[in-house]
Structures are given as C-alpha cells and as structure tokens.
Amino acid sequence: MGGEDEDEGEHDGDSGRGRRAILRPHPAAARDLLTRENPFTLCNRRLEAMGGVPIDW
C-alpha cells in the first residue's frame, strides 16, 4: 500500500445502498499508518465532496 488512502469502491450490500470503504494498513505498520490523515476527518471530507453532511464524531 502506498502513502495515500485507497478507496475500495462502491459495493451493494443487503440493503441495496452503495457503500464505500477506506483501506488502511494494519496498525502494526505504525510508521505507514500514522503518517496518514485522520480517518474521521478523511471520511467527513469525502462525505462533503459527495454532497453529504459531515458526521459529528
């Protein structure tokens, strides 16, 4: 995995709604993991880019 978060893409689950996932390295790879953007901040930024409302984590 590179230095950027990878988007797994859209998936249709049992509910039929599209879902997205942000893939991250395992926490044991702390050097690679800790250099990345906070996943909650990243999620909110992507939600806003899709026209959604950010989550108040």
C-alpha positions in Angstrom: 0.0 0.0 0.0 1.3 3.5 -0.8 1.3 6.6 1.2 -2.3 7.6 0.3 -5.6 6.0 1.5 -7.1 3.7 -1.1 -10.8 3.8 -1.8 -12.1 0.2 -2.2 -15.0 1.4 -4.3 -18.8 1.1 -4.1 -20.5 -2.0 -3.0 -24.1 -3.0 -2.9 -24.9 -4.8 0.4 -28.0 -6.5 1.5 -29.7 -3.1 1.9 -29.1 -2.3 -1.8 -27.4 1.0 -0.9 -24.0 1.8 -2.3 -21.2 1.8 0.3 -17.6 3.0 0.2 -14.6 1.9 2.3 -11.3 3.5 3.1 -8.5 0.9 3.2 -5.7 1.4 5.7 -2.5 -0.6 6.5 -2.6 -2.8 9.6 -1.9 -0.8 12.9 1.3 -3.0 13.3 2.7 -0.9 10.3 2.5 2.2 12.5 5.1 4.2 10.6 2.9 3.9 7.4 -0.4 4.3 9.3 0.4 7.3 11.5 1.6 9.4 8.5 -1.9 9.4 7.0 -4.8 11.7 7.5 -7.1 11.1 10.5 -9.7 8.6 9.2 -12.7 10.5 10.7 -11.5 13.8 9.0 -11.0 11.9 5.8 -14.5 10.4 5.9 -16.1 13.8 6.6 -14.1 15.4 3.7 -15.3 12.7 1.3 -18.9 12.9 2.6 -18.9 16.6 1.9 -17.4 16.1 -1.6 -20.3 13.7 -2.4 -22.8 16.3 -1.2 -23.4 14.7 2.2 -23.5 16.1 5.7 -20.3 15.5 7.8 -20.7 13.3 10.8 -20.2 14.9 14.3 -17.8 12.2 15.6 
